Amino acid sequence: MEIEELSSSPSTLPLLSLNHVSFLCRSISTSVRFYEDVLGFASIKRPSSFKFNGAWLFNYGVGIHLLENTSVDANILKESRPINPKDNHISFQCTDVEVVKMKLKEWGMKYVTAVVEEGGIKVDQVFFHDPDGYMIEICNCDNLPVLPLSSCPLRVRRPDEIASLAFPLSSSPYSEFKRSEITCKSAAVGCGLMERAMMMSLSKEMMNFSF
């Protein structure tokens, strides 16, 4: 099965990836310690031109930018504030949810769990707050295959289209893949390595589905 990425709408922005998320916090040192010690981020240099207190951290391909603001609503720090999985949050993929829960228990951190089941596939989720009450999710969400909706800009190639691909495998960026594994014709000239890998993964997940 061949999947072709259609041209995006001229109205969409030329985006590449998520760069960072930013949070206001009451104490830079407290929040940095949390993101380093609990979530494994590393502090990195931030522009010296900034005239306000803050910190930048990076790991897992994404940045966390902290901005100190002592006027942040103190209510978010109340111990009684419930952990609501439906609240705004950022989510991290993990290798072992049970280890995550064990570590949180060791550190005396409150958390709640949830399970999502779809087609016999189970996803485990763990939710907890950072020092300022922002919610963090840790999960194994990649258990679920990424499948496009009908409105997704992907379509299945016909056999005659596959046979008439305009580029030779031997000289294309896909020369390391079999013809049956090529998923994104436009990626040969436009997609980066990560985007190509994502399209490859998506196509392989879809190989066992009919349209």
VENHUUR-V67799 format. One record per pair of residues at least 24 apart in sequence whose C-alpha atoms are under 7 Angstrom apart, sorted by the first residue. I is the first residue (numbers start at 0). J is the second residue. Records with the same first field share a line. If there is no record, write none. Layout:
I=J ; J
This chain:
0=155 ; 156 ; 179 ; 206
1=155 ; 156 ; 179 ; 181 ; 182
2=153 ; 154 ; 155 ; 156 ; 182 ; 183 ; 202
3=153 ; 154 ; 155 ; 156 ; 182 ; 183 ; 184
4=152 ; 153 ; 183 ; 184 ; 185
5=152 ; 153
17=61
18=61 ; 62
19=61 ; 62 ; 63 ; 64
20=62 ; 63 ; 64
21=63 ; 64 ; 65
22=64 ; 65 ; 66
23=65 ; 66 ; 67 ; 68
24=65 ; 66 ; 67 ; 68 ; 71 ; 131
25=67 ; 68 ; 69 ; 71 ; 131
26=67
27=53 ; 54 ; 65 ; 67
30=130
75=131 ; 132
76=131 ; 132
82=111 ; 127
84=126
87=134
88=133 ; 134 ; 135 ; 136
89=134 ; 135 ; 136
90=135 ; 136 ; 137
91=136 ; 137 ; 138
92=137 ; 138 ; 139 ; 140
93=137 ; 138 ; 139
94=139
96=123 ; 138
144=204
145=201
146=201 ; 205
